[in-house]
Structure formats: C-alpha cells, structure tokens
C-alpha cells in the first residue's frame, strides 16, 4: 500500500502495544524524511526478562555477523524509506516463514547487508502483551532463528569479512521509564531442558561437535539447582554457531534441528534469569554487552565451521570476558 501510494516513508508498529504515543510516529518517520535514513529501528527500555530471543540470540548474532549495533533488530516497530520498500517488494520469499515471525529480522538484515542507511530511535518503554520467557515460544524461536540462518547463507560472501561492530546512530532523548513485571517459572524451564537432553540427544548430535554435546549433557545431568545452574557464554555461542553450520550443510534436517533448539534456548534463558535476578537495568545491559563481545570474538570459529573445516578446535573463553564482567560489576555499584 505504501508503494502504491508513493509514500516517501512508512512506519510499522506492533499490534499489541500499550505504550505507543504520537511521538513514536514522528521518531520513526523523521529520520527518513529529514535525515536520509532508509531504516529506523526501535530503541526502547524493556523489562530485563522481556525480549529474551532478542537478547540471547538475535541481537548478538546480528551484531557479530553484519557489524552494526542495532539493539532491537526484531522489535516490531520500524520506519522505512520508499527505496527500501521497493527492495522488500522485489523479494520472492514472502510465502516462507519470513512472512510470519521472521519478518522483523528479515527487514533488518536486508537493510544492514545491502548498505541501506540504518539508525535507531529511542521510543521510551515498550509495554505490550509480554510473555513468560519460559512459556511456549517455539514457533517464534524456530521462525526467527531459521530466518537468521537462511539469510546467513544468502549473505555469506559478506559477513565473514566483517571483523568488528559499530553503533548505529540513535535519535530521540533517552529517559527512564517504569516497566511491567514479568513472572518467570524457573522450575519449569529447568525441567524442559533436562527433558530435552533425554529426548533430543540424537538430534543435537547432528549439529553439535562431540565436545560441545558432552558439555551440554554434563550440564543437564547436574542437580537442577536454581542457585548454581549456569550455561556459560562461550558454550552458548558454540551451540548457536554449530547449529548455524549444520543448518547450512544438512538441509534435510533443518526442521528437526530448529525445533530441537527450544530446550537449549530455555536453558540459556534460565541461566540468564538466575544470574541477573538481583541486577539493575544498567548491569543487565552490561551483561548482554559481554555476551555480544563473546559472539564477536568467537566469530572465527563460525567462519571455520561455515567453510566446512571439520578439524577446527573449539575456542576457549574470550579474553575480554573477565574485563567486561568487571565493568558490569562496576556499573551495578554505580547504579
């Protein structure tokens, strides 16, 4: 419709928003009309347990792959230029999972990978029909991660050459906001992971290196104690990078592989909840930054896997992890 009307810019927002204001439209459209940007991503405050697919997978992977720090790549609220609308309409993948939960990361990735001008606008709080991160988000997870992996194949002449990330410009004034609480059922999440380890080991073995799978199984056999359960950053990054490579090389197994990710994702979220439950917003954001750096530093491992190097050794924990963790502790003290 925007294309038929000849609109210079178009804003799209989620349908379940409870925090939208008239200023949102201005913030999503103005950078396109007056500053020459093609894609305006949202930047807002969310509860630390809202957007767990973004925080644990899509944001750090997109940043590591394409070199731009777009904090909410699947935020659901965007401003786009007429040139980018035309590019989206020229694509032939509208009948795939891209047209469902995968649409947001599809839009963001095309803009980043094809050198459209990208920025962010601070919109305040995102209040919507938030879900318990341990609830059944399987369809969303499969479609979003499947879109990420599919686009990796399309742009694999580009992303292996991206060595570091840089921040995208941010419009709007940042301010603190109140956020709705989110109830998290850790017991159920930990049970889901253990059950997945019992049922899905053979599927996981299709994607994971033996040493990675062994670490996962050891973790699943430990007592499911909320006080001690911890899925390390470097193990989580290896899991996703190895699944991405398997998605490339084992096309007949893609559906099974994506579905089998759910218990692993839930284990990562449970670990994050346990680790951050006493942290303030600034310290949690530092913790997510630490994970992003882990994705970036371990990217050579992904490149080797993507090239089919079966002899590549899993890397150790990134060198900067301790340093960034210290920064997070300092930020918590300052807060």
N, C-alpha and C positions, 0 to 999 in steps of 0.2 A: 504493500500500500504506500509506504514511504517513497518507493521508487516510482510508482505510477503518478504520485502527486508532485514529483520533482522536488521533494523536501531537501533542503541543504543539510539538515541534521535530524536525527531520530533518537528519542530516548525510550528505553525499555526498562520496566521495573517489575519486580516480583509481584505476584497477585495476592500474597498473604501478608503484606506489610501492615504494621500498625504504627510505624514511626515516620512515615513519609510526610514531608511538608512541601509547600510550594517551592521552597528554595532548592529542593532536590532537582527539580526540572531545570532551573537556571544553572546549577552546578554541573549537570550532565550535558547541557547543550552549549553553554557559553564557551568552553574551551574549543569546541568545534567551530562555532560561528566566528569567534573573535581572536582565536589564537592559532588556528590552522591545524588543530589535532584531528586525528581520524577516529580515535578510540579512547573513550573516557571510562576507566574502570572505577568502581566504587572503593572508597576507603572509609571504614567506619569502625566504631567500637562495638565489639560483640562480647558476650559472656565467654569466659575462658574455655567453657566446655561446649560452646556453640561453634559450628563450623569445623568439626574435627577432621573431616575429609580434606578440607582446605589446609588446615594447619599441619597435618601429619603426612599428606601425600602431594596434593596438587600445587600448593604454593612453593614448597621447597623443590619439587621436581621441575616445575615450570621455570623457576629462577635459575636452577642449575643448567637446564637444557638450553634456554634461549637468552640468558644473560640479562634479564630485566627484572627488577624487584617490583612486581605488581602484587600487592598484598592480598587482594581478593580476586583471584582470576576466575572464580566461579560464583561471584557474589550475586548474580541475578539482576543487577541494575547497571545499565550501560548507556553511554551516549556514543553514537556512531555517525560518521560522515557519509555523504552521498556516495563518495568514491568507494568506501568500504562496504556500503550496502550493495553496490553493483558487484563487487568482488564476491560477497557472500552468495548472491543470487546466481553467479556463474558456476557455482559448485554443483556437483551431481550427487552429493551424499546426504541429501535431505531425507531420504527414506531409511536411513540407518539409525543406530542408537544416538547419533549426533543430534537428531531432531527431538530427543527427549532430554534426559538428564545430562547428556553430553554436550548440549548446545553451548553452554557458557564457556567451557574450556576450548571448544572448537573456535568460537568467536575470538577469544583472547589469543590463542596460539596463532591463528592466521594473521592477526594484526601484528604480533611480535615477529613471527618468522618471515613475513613478507615486507618488513620495513615500513609499515604504516606508522604514523606518529602516534605514540601512546602516552597517556598521562593518567592521573588519578584525581578524584575529587573527594574531599572529606565531607561525609554526609551526616555525621553525628552518630547516633545509635542505630543499629539495625534490630528492631523488635518485630518478630514475626512468630509464626507458629513453630517455635523451636521444639526439637525432639530430643529425648534422651539419647546420647550418642551410643548407648548400648542397645537401643531398640533396633528393629529390623530395617536397616538402611541398605539392604543387599542390592536392590535394583539400582539405586543411585550409585552405590560404590562400583558395581560392575560396569555400568554405562559410562561413568566419568573416567574411571581408570582405563577402560577399554578405549575410550576416545583419546586419552593421553598416549597410550601405547600405539594406537593406529597412526596418530599424527607424527609420532617419532619415526615411524617408517617412511612417511611421506617427506619429512624434512631431514632425513639422515645424512644429506650432503651438507647440511648447515650446522646442526647443533654440536657435532663432535669438535668443531673448530672454535666454539665459544669457550673461553678459558676463565672468565670471571664475570660477575654480575655488577650492574649499576642501577641506581634508583631511578624510577620514573618520576617526573615532576608531579607535585601534589598541589591542587587548587583548594581554596576554602580555608577557613580558620578552624584549627583544632581546639576542642574543648572537652571537658569531662562530662559524662552522662551517666544516668542511672540505668541499670540493666536488670532484666528479669532473671530470677534464679533458675537453674536447671538441675533437676534431680537426676542423679546418676546411680544406677544399681550395679555396684561393683561385683557383688557375688555372682550375679547372672552373667556378667561379662567374662569373669574368670572361668566359670563353668563352660561357657561357649567355647572358649579357647581350648580347654582340656578335651572337650568332646570332639572338637575339630582335629586335634592331634591324634585321637583314637581312630577317627573315621577317614581322614584325608591324607594320611602319610604317603600313600602311593601316588596320589595326585601331586602333592608337594614335591615328591622326588623327581617328577618330570621337569620341574623348574629349578629347584634348588641344588646347589653344589652339595656333595655329601657332608662336608664340614659345616655348612650353614644349616642344613637339615638337622644335623646332630645337635647343634646349639639350641635349635627350636625345641627338639624333643626333650632335651635335658630341662629346659625351662618349663615345659608342660608337665614334667614328672615331679617338679618341686611342689611342696605344700603350697596351696593357693592362699597364701597369707597376704592380706591387703597391705601389711606393713613392710613386706620385703619383696614383693613381686616387682621385677624391673626388666623391661625389654630395652636393651642398650641401643643408642643411636646408630652405631656402626652396624649392628646386626639388622636393624630395621632398614637401613639404606641398602645393605646387601640383598635383603629379601626383595625389595622392590626392583632393584637393578637386575637381579637374576630372573624375576618374573617378566620384566620387560624384554629381556633377551629371549626367554622361552616363548613369549607371545610372538616374537618375530620368526623364530626358527621352527615352531611347532604349530602351524596354522590349524591343523585338525583338532588340536586340544585347547584352543583358545577359550571356548566357553567354559570348559571344566576348570581351567586354570583361574579364570577371573572369578568364578563362583567360589573357588577354594580359598580365595584371599580373605573372605569375610572374617573367619576366626582369627587370622593373623592381624588384621586391622583392628579388631576389637581388643586383642591383647595389647597392641600398641597404645590404644586409647586408654585402656585400664591403667597401663603403666604411667601414662602422662597424667591421668587424674590423681593417682596416688602420689606422684612426685610433686605436683603443683597445688595440691588442695589447700595448703597454707600460704601460698604465694599471692601477692598482689598483682595487679594488671601489668605493671611495668616489668616485674621479674618474670612473669609468664611470657611476655613478649621477648625478653632476652633468651628465655629457654627455647622458644621457637627459632630465634635467630641462630642459636647454637646448632640446632638440627639442620637448618639451611646450610650452614657452613660445612657441616658434615657431608651433606649431599654434594656440595661443590668440590670439596677436597677429594672425595672418593669417585668423582666422575671418570678419571682414567680407568677405573675398574669397569665401569659401564661401557666405555669405548672398546675396551679389550673384549668384553663379553659380546658386544654387538658385532664385532669383527669375527666372531667365531673362534676366539682363542681359548681352546679348552684347557690350556696349561696355565692360564693366568692364576696367580695366587691371590686369595682374598686379602685385602689390605688390613692393616691394624687400625686401631682407633686414630682419628685425625689428631695431628699435633696440637691444634688450637683448641681442642675441646676443653681442656682444663682452664685455659686462659679465659675463654668465653664464659665458662661456668662461674669463674671468679667475678667476671663482670656482672653476671646475673645476681650473684650474692650481694655485690656492692649496690646494685640498683635496688634490691629489696630493702637493704638497710637504709638507703637514702629515702625510699618511699615511706 
